[in-house]
Amino acid sequence: MNIVTWNCNGALRKKLDELDSLAADIYVIQECEDPATSTNSYRDWAGDYLWKGSNKNKGIGVFPKNGASVSKLDWSGDFRIEGVKSFHPESSWKTDDLKLFLPFKLNDKYNLLGVWTKGTDAEVFSYIGQLWKYIQIHEKELKRTNTLIIGDLNSNAMWDKPDRWWSHSGVVTELEQINIYSLYHHVKGELQGGESKPTFYLQRNLTKPYHIDYAFVSRDLLTSCHIKIGKSDDWLQVSDHMPLTITISS
């Protein structure tokens, strides 16, 4: 089973040949347009897809291939920070408030959470903070076996801030406490923030590499999974992100 996650940098309808070259069984694509409002060829390629976005041009899509099947998981709930002497609305949140998360079942076996964290400079809980909030609501669902969290987190340990418990490293630790681990760091033996292989090049500039795309898997999958990151020579012409291919051996 091959799973690909990739931020396509928009206009996926024009990049299908490049994506098909990976021959995956399922694609989880960030920053793609909704096939329902796009071209006939894109809709035909998308098949029985899932999609979620804030507008029709940029969202997260799940596209099954080779007979794979996907069904959306109805994960919804809310969370309130206990012990805070404040009734400010920001001390509580709901699943629907967070962007962008798409949980689904793959082949009635694997629980996947497709992620494209969003944020603005005006938001304190942006990017990795969005995932931290999501974990607080859905820890129970994420603790299940055969679970993967994959996508563009827009985050790295190098940007940790000591006064934020929702920092990148803090989120990694919380995931490990529920037996979910970064596949890349497990396979490569590298530390968070010390990655040798980038997944993103700012402004498609080879001198500005970062590792901000991830695959986290539950402990029961660690020994049967492998990960590969696309090469800049092959992908930089179509996106500022490199695709991640996660292979699960049966």
N, C-alpha and C positions, 0 to 999 in steps of 0.2 A: 504494500500500500504506500503510494507516494502522495504526499500532501504538500502543496506549494502555497506559501504566503508571500505577497508582493504588493508594495505600493506602486501602482502603475504610473503615478504622476499625471493622471487624467487621460481622457480619450482612449479608453481601453479598446473601443471598437476598431481603432486603427493599429492595434498591437497584438492581435490575436495570433498571428503566425508566430511571432516571437514567443508568446506564452505557450502555444501548442508544442513548441520544440522541447519543452520540459516533460511532455508526455505524462502528466500527473493524473491521478485518479480524482483529485478534487483541488480546486483553486480557491483560495481565500484572498480576495483582492481589495486593497484599500484605494481610495480616491478614484473609484470608477463610477461611471454614469449608470443610471437605472436602465436596463435593457427595454423596459416597457415603454420608454419614451424616446428610444433611439432607433437605429437602423434595423431593417429586416434581417440582415446578415448577422448582426450582433445578437438579436433576439433568438435566432435559430441556434447560434452557437451556445447561448446561455443555457438552453434546456430548462430543466425543472430547478431553477435557481432560487436563492434567497437574496434579498437586498434590503438595506436600510441606510437612510441618509437624511441629512438636514435639507438638502435640495436635490433636484433630479440629476444634477451634474456631478455631484461628489458624495459618495457614500462607500459602504463596504458591501461587497458581494460575495456569495458562495456559489460556486459552479461545479456540479458533479459531472464526472466523465466516466467512460468505460464501465457503465452499468452501476456505478455507485449511486447511493440514494441519500438524500438529506431531508431532515424535517426540523422545523424551528422548535426550539424549547421555550416554553412559556415561563421564563424566569422573571419574576417581578416581586418587589417587596419594598421595605423602607427601613431606615436605621436612624436612631437618635443617639447622640453622644451623651452618655450618662454622667452625672456628677458636675455638669457645667451649669453654673448659676446664671443662666441666661435663657431666655425664651426666644432668642433671635432665630429667625427662620433658617439661617445657615447652619444651625446646630443639628439639623435633621435633613434627610434627603430620600428620594425615591429612585428606583431603577430608571424610570423614564427621564429623570433629570440628567442622566449621565451620557456622555458621548465618547465614542460610538462603540457599542457592544452588541454582538450578534451571536447568541448561543444556539447551537444546533446539534442534532444527533446525526452521526454518520454511520450508515449501514446498520442501524439499530444496535450498534455496539459501542462506538466511541462518543464521548461527550466533548464537544469542541466549543471554545469561546473565541470567536473572531473579534479582533480588537483593532481599533484605530483611534487612539486617544486624541482628544481635541483640547483646545484651550486658547486663551488670549492673555495678554499681559495684565488685563484687569482682574483675572481670576487667580486666586491663591491656590485653589485645588485644580490646577490645569494639568493636562497631560498625565504624568504618573499619579498625580493626586486623584484623577478620575478613576483610575484602576484601584487605588487604595479604597476609595469610597465604595466601589463595586464589590470588592472583597468583603467589606464589612457587612454588606447585605447578603451576599451569596456564598459565604464560607461553607455552608452545609452542602450546597450543590457541587462546589468545586472540590470537596473532599472525596468525591466518589472515585472509584478506580476507572481506568481507561479515559482519563481526562487530559485534554490539551488546551493551552492558552496560546494563541499564535497571532502575530500581527505587528503593526507599527506602533510602538509605545512612545515614540518621540522622547526617549529618556535614556540616560546613562548614569552610572554611579559617579562619574566625574563632575556632575552637576548637583550632587547632594548638598543640601544646606543643613548645618548642624541643629537648627532650631525647628526643623520640620520632621515630624514622625512619619510623614507620608513620602519621604524621600525614596529615591530608586532603591537604595540598599535596604531601607526599611521594608519596602514592598517585597523585595526578594526574600528577606528573612521571614516575613509573614507567610509567603507561599511555601517556603521550606517547612514551616511549622505545621502545615497541613499536607506535607509530603508531595509538594510540587516543585520541580527543579528546572533550572535553565538547561536545556539540552546542549546548547553550544558549549557552555562552560563545563558541563559534565564530561563531554566527549573530548574537548580540547585541553582540559586541565588548566584553564586560564581564570584569572580573577575578574570579578565585575569591575569595569573601568579600565582593565588592562588587556582588552581584546586586540588580537593581532590582525583580525579580518574585519574590515568595515562593511556595513550594510547600506551606507548612505554617504553621498558626496554632496556637500552643500554647494548649490549652484552648479552642480555637475563638475566641480573642480577637484581634480585628483589630489590637490594639496590640502583639501579640507575634508578628510575622511572621519566618519563617526560610526559607531555601532549602536543602532537604535531600534532594530527590528529583532524579534525574539520568538523562540518556541519554548514554552514551559510544558513539561509533561509530568504526569503522576509517577510516583516511585515504581509502580508495577510495570511501567512502560520503558523505564530508563535503559535496561539492558537489551531491549529489542528495537531501539530507535537509533537512527543516525541522522546527521544534518549536514547539508552542503549549502554554501553560499555562492551565488553567481559571481562571475568575474566582471570587473569593470569594462574590459575590452569587449565583452559580449552585450552588456546591458546599458551602459551609460548613454548610448545614443537614443534610447527610448525612455529612460527614467533616471531620476537621481537616486533611486533605491535599487538594491540588488535583490533578486528573489531568494528565498530560503526554501530548500526542499527537505522535507522531513520524511524519512523512509521508516516504516514500521514493518519489521520482519514478522512473519506469521509463526 
